[in-house]
Every structure is written in structure tokens, then in C-alpha cells.
Amino acid sequence: MKNKYTVSILCLCLATIIIGCTAIPENTMEQSPVETKTLVNDYPTRDRVEYVLNCVAQHGGLNYITQYACGCKIDKIAEKLTFTEFEAAKTFTYLSKGQTGDAGAVFRDPAQSKDLRTRLKQAESSAEKSCFVK
């Protein structure tokens, strides 16, 4: 019974952190429409949560440290890649895995695929270094 409440509380904390990261700063409301800047936070909440949960699973399970670090990691990636670029890079990565020869060449060999996968890998490794304390 105690574990049931602990998991519920941890899930609520994770949702609160992720939703809190997507809030629009108050000072952007004061700007005129001409001066409005492009938001760095164009990642949908669902995709952020999915990334954080996968990251937490890869780093040994849900605890405060992995939850915070994985939330930080997706924020750092969002600073370097737009959501469209991130989504395309993940798609190219998934489609080219395990495909050898001509079957995987369509997804693996184009310059756009190589560029996006390289940028994603660099963004993830940079975020991993800055968010996870060793």
C-alpha cells in the first residue's frame, strides 16, 4: 500500500516538473506582438514526458536525481534543436537501426539524415555531461 502512494507521488512530481518547464515567462506578455521572440520551448509536453521516462529507465529507475537530470537533459536538447529537427533525427535513428545494405540506405545515407543524427548525438552528449553529476 505504501509503494502505491510513493509511485503516485513520484509521478505527480515528474508531471509538475515537466509542466512547470513549459510555462511561458511573465515578461513575454508585456512585449508587443512585433517584439515577440521565438520560444525555445516548442516541444510538446507529451514528447518531453516520453523522453524523460525513457531517460529515467535508461539511468536506473525513478528517483529524484534521475528525474531532475533527465528533465534538464531534454531542456538542453531543446536549446540546440527545434522539435521538428529532434523528431526527424529520432525518426532517422529508429529507421536506420538494424537495417543493413540497401534496405537501410534510404534512411541512413542521405546528408540530411547524417547531419540530424550527428547534431542529435552531440546535443545528447553535451546535455548528458551538463545535467548528470558524476
Contacts in CASP RR format, 6 or more apart in sequence:
PFRMAT RR
TARGET T0000
AUTHOR 0000-0000-0000
METHOD contacts of the structure
MODEL  1
MKNKYTVSILCLCLATIIIGCTAIPENTMEQSPVETKTLVNDYPTRDRVE
YVLNCVAQHGGLNYITQYACGCKIDKIAEKLTFTEFEAAKTFTYLSKGQT
GDAGAVFRDPAQSKDLRTRLKQAESSAEKSCFVK
10 62 0 8 1.000
10 67 0 8 1.000
13 67 0 8 1.000
14 49 0 8 1.000
14 52 0 8 1.000
14 53 0 8 1.000
14 62 0 8 1.000
14 67 0 8 1.000
15 49 0 8 1.000
17 67 0 8 1.000
17 68 0 8 1.000
17 71 0 8 1.000
18 45 0 8 1.000
18 48 0 8 1.000
18 49 0 8 1.000
18 52 0 8 1.000
18 71 0 8 1.000
19 45 0 8 1.000
21 41 0 8 1.000
21 48 0 8 1.000
21 71 0 8 1.000
21 75 0 8 1.000
22 41 0 8 1.000
22 45 0 8 1.000
22 48 0 8 1.000
24 39 0 8 1.000
28 36 0 8 1.000
28 37 0 8 1.000
31 37 0 8 1.000
40 78 0 8 1.000
40 79 0 8 1.000
41 78 0 8 1.000
42 78 0 8 1.000
42 82 0 8 1.000
42 83 0 8 1.000
43 74 0 8 1.000
43 78 0 8 1.000
43 83 0 8 1.000
43 86 0 8 1.000
44 83 0 8 1.000
47 83 0 8 1.000
47 87 0 8 1.000
48 71 0 8 1.000
48 74 0 8 1.000
51 70 0 8 1.000
51 73 0 8 1.000
51 74 0 8 1.000
51 77 0 8 1.000
52 67 0 8 1.000
52 70 0 8 1.000
52 71 0 8 1.000
52 74 0 8 1.000
55 66 0 8 1.000
55 69 0 8 1.000
55 70 0 8 1.000
55 71 0 8 1.000
55 73 0 8 1.000
55 74 0 8 1.000
56 62 0 8 1.000
56 66 0 8 1.000
56 67 0 8 1.000
56 70 0 8 1.000
59 66 0 8 1.000
59 69 0 8 1.000
59 70 0 8 1.000
59 132 0 8 1.000
60 66 0 8 1.000
65 133 0 8 1.000
69 131 0 8 1.000
69 132 0 8 1.000
69 133 0 8 1.000
70 131 0 8 1.000
71 131 0 8 1.000
72 127 0 8 1.000
72 130 0 8 1.000
72 131 0 8 1.000
73 124 0 8 1.000
73 127 0 8 1.000
73 128 0 8 1.000
73 131 0 8 1.000
73 132 0 8 1.000
74 127 0 8 1.000
76 123 0 8 1.000
76 126 0 8 1.000
76 127 0 8 1.000
76 130 0 8 1.000
76 131 0 8 1.000
77 86 0 8 1.000
77 120 0 8 1.000
77 123 0 8 1.000
77 124 0 8 1.000
77 127 0 8 1.000
78 86 0 8 1.000
80 119 0 8 1.000
80 122 0 8 1.000
80 123 0 8 1.000
80 126 0 8 1.000
81 89 0 8 1.000
81 119 0 8 1.000
81 120 0 8 1.000
81 123 0 8 1.000
85 116 0 8 1.000
85 119 0 8 1.000
85 120 0 8 1.000
86 120 0 8 1.000
88 112 0 8 1.000
88 116 0 8 1.000
89 116 0 8 1.000
89 117 0 8 1.000
89 119 0 8 1.000
89 120 0 8 1.000
90 120 0 8 1.000
92 107 0 8 1.000
92 108 0 8 1.000
92 113 0 8 1.000
92 116 0 8 1.000
92 117 0 8 1.000
93 117 0 8 1.000
93 120 0 8 1.000
95 104 0 8 1.000
95 107 0 8 1.000
96 104 0 8 1.000
96 107 0 8 1.000
96 108 0 8 1.000
96 113 0 8 1.000
96 117 0 8 1.000
98 104 0 8 1.000
99 107 0 8 1.000
99 108 0 8 1.000
107 113 0 8 1.000
108 114 0 8 1.000
END
